[in-house]
Amino acid sequence: MSALTTQLEQLKIQQEELEKRIQEEAETKKKLNNEASIERLEALVEPITENLNYIGPRDNIDRQPRLRNQYIKKHEIALSQYNNRIPRKKADLEQEEIYITLIGILKKQDERIKILESK
């Protein structure tokens, strides 16, 4: 009899979990039906985040890195290999590009400040 009671309790727990999932999916669907909102964006990103955070079977938690970490490591290796293959600009050209960019940013900010001061 206790085995049947245990099974019944497990079924109740599964039912609660399924009801919760159904409710979450309904909320997600509702958010997705909203045309342009932060909630819609979050709902679209959520499955991607869950996939990247997936670890694997519980017995391998300590040994298996998250999928996100695997992708990041592969990306860093590929980027490093790419950067090693391309020719670099001379240091003076790189510095000049940085300074020109910074000067452009400062000019835009200065224009905005002048507009605000004139008001």
CYANA upper distance limits for C-alpha pairs under 8 A (distance plus 0.5 A):
  1 MET  CA      5 THR  CA      6.91
  2 SER  CA      6 THR  CA      6.59
  3 ALA  CA      7 GLN  CA      6.67
  4 LEU  CA      8 LEU  CA      6.57
  5 THR  CA      9 GLU  CA      6.68
  6 THR  CA     10 GLN  CA      6.69
  7 GLN  CA     11 LEU  CA      6.59
  8 LEU  CA     12 LYS  CA      6.70
  9 GLU  CA     13 ILE  CA      6.77
 10 GLN  CA     14 GLN  CA      6.66
 11 LEU  CA     15 GLN  CA      6.50
 12 LYS  CA     16 GLU  CA      6.68
 13 ILE  CA     17 GLU  CA      6.73
 14 GLN  CA     18 LEU  CA      6.58
 15 GLN  CA     19 GLU  CA      6.59
 16 GLU  CA     20 LYS  CA      6.62
 17 GLU  CA     21 ARG  CA      6.69
 18 LEU  CA     22 ILE  CA      6.57
 19 GLU  CA     23 GLN  CA      6.64
 20 LYS  CA     24 GLU  CA      6.67
 21 ARG  CA     25 GLU  CA      6.54
 22 ILE  CA     26 ALA  CA      6.62
 23 GLN  CA     27 GLU  CA      6.73
 24 GLU  CA     28 THR  CA      6.57
 25 GLU  CA     29 LYS  CA      6.50
 26 ALA  CA     30 LYS  CA      6.61
 27 GLU  CA     31 LYS  CA      6.65
 28 THR  CA     32 LEU  CA      6.59
 28 THR  CA     43 ALA  CA      6.41
 29 LYS  CA     33 ASN  CA      6.70
 30 LYS  CA     34 ASN  CA      7.22
 31 LYS  CA     39 GLU  CA      6.35
 31 LYS  CA     40 ARG  CA      5.45
 31 LYS  CA     43 ALA  CA      7.12
 32 LEU  CA     39 GLU  CA      8.37
 32 LEU  CA     40 ARG  CA      5.44
 32 LEU  CA     43 ALA  CA      7.14
 32 LEU  CA     44 LEU  CA      7.90
 33 ASN  CA     40 ARG  CA      8.12
 34 ASN  CA     40 ARG  CA      6.81
 35 GLU  CA     40 ARG  CA      7.79
 36 ALA  CA     40 ARG  CA      7.06
 36 ALA  CA     41 LEU  CA      8.25
 37 SER  CA     41 LEU  CA      6.94
 38 ILE  CA     42 GLU  CA      6.62
 39 GLU  CA     43 ALA  CA      6.56
 40 ARG  CA     44 LEU  CA      6.68
 41 LEU  CA     45 VAL  CA      6.70
 42 GLU  CA     46 GLU  CA      6.44
 43 ALA  CA     47 PRO  CA      8.12
 44 LEU  CA     48 ILE  CA      8.27
 45 VAL  CA     49 THR  CA      6.78
 46 GLU  CA     50 GLU  CA      6.64
 47 PRO  CA     51 ASN  CA      6.61
 48 ILE  CA     52 LEU  CA      6.73
 49 THR  CA     53 ASN  CA      6.58
 50 GLU  CA     54 TYR  CA      6.66
 51 ASN  CA     67 LEU  CA      7.89
 52 LEU  CA     66 ARG  CA      7.28
 52 LEU  CA     67 LEU  CA      5.50
 52 LEU  CA     68 ARG  CA      4.99
 53 ASN  CA     66 ARG  CA      6.16
 53 ASN  CA     67 LEU  CA      6.71
 53 ASN  CA     68 ARG  CA      6.58
 54 TYR  CA     66 ARG  CA      6.35
 54 TYR  CA     67 LEU  CA      6.60
 55 ILE  CA     61 ILE  CA      6.88
 55 ILE  CA     64 GLN  CA      7.01
 55 ILE  CA     65 PRO  CA      6.89
 55 ILE  CA     66 ARG  CA      5.26
 55 ILE  CA     67 LEU  CA      7.11
 56 GLY  CA     60 ASN  CA      7.24
 56 GLY  CA     61 ILE  CA      7.41
 56 GLY  CA     64 GLN  CA      7.71
 56 GLY  CA     66 ARG  CA      8.50
 57 PRO  CA     61 ILE  CA      7.48
 60 ASN  CA     64 GLN  CA      6.13
 61 ILE  CA     65 PRO  CA      8.11
 65 PRO  CA     69 ASN  CA      6.85
 65 PRO  CA     70 GLN  CA      7.25
 66 ARG  CA     70 GLN  CA      7.00
 67 LEU  CA     71 TYR  CA      6.78
 68 ARG  CA     72 ILE  CA      6.69
 69 ASN  CA     73 LYS  CA      6.59
 70 GLN  CA     74 LYS  CA      6.74
 71 TYR  CA     75 HIS  CA      6.55
 72 ILE  CA     76 GLU  CA      6.61
 73 LYS  CA     77 ILE  CA      6.73
 74 LYS  CA     78 ALA  CA      6.64
 75 HIS  CA     79 LEU  CA      6.46
 76 GLU  CA     80 SER  CA      6.50
 77 ILE  CA     81 GLN  CA      6.66
 78 ALA  CA     82 TYR  CA      6.62
 79 LEU  CA     83 ASN  CA      6.56
 80 SER  CA     84 ASN  CA      6.69
 81 GLN  CA     85 ARG  CA      7.00
 82 TYR  CA     86 ILE  CA      7.04
 89 LYS  CA     93 LEU  CA      6.71
 89 LYS  CA     94 GLU  CA      6.74
 90 LYS  CA     94 GLU  CA      6.93
 91 ALA  CA     95 GLN  CA      6.63
 92 ASP  CA     96 GLU  CA      6.54
 93 LEU  CA     97 GLU  CA      6.69
 94 GLU  CA     98 ILE  CA      6.89
 95 GLN  CA     99 TYR  CA      6.70
 96 GLU  CA    100 ILE  CA      6.56
 97 GLU  CA    101 THR  CA      6.70
 98 ILE  CA    102 LEU  CA      6.74
 99 TYR  CA    103 ILE  CA      6.53
100 ILE  CA    104 GLY  CA      6.65
101 THR  CA    105 ILE  CA      6.85
102 LEU  CA    106 LEU  CA      6.70
103 ILE  CA    107 LYS  CA      6.60
104 GLY  CA    108 LYS  CA      6.84
105 ILE  CA    109 GLN  CA      6.80
106 LEU  CA    110 ASP  CA      6.53
107 LYS  CA    111 GLU  CA      6.72
108 LYS  CA    112 ARG  CA      6.83
109 GLN  CA    113 ILE  CA      6.64
110 ASP  CA    114 LYS  CA      6.70
111 GLU  CA    115 ILE  CA      6.77
112 ARG  CA    116 LEU  CA      6.71
113 ILE  CA    117 GLU  CA      6.53
114 LYS  CA    118 SER  CA      6.62
115 ILE  CA    119 LYS  CA      7.09
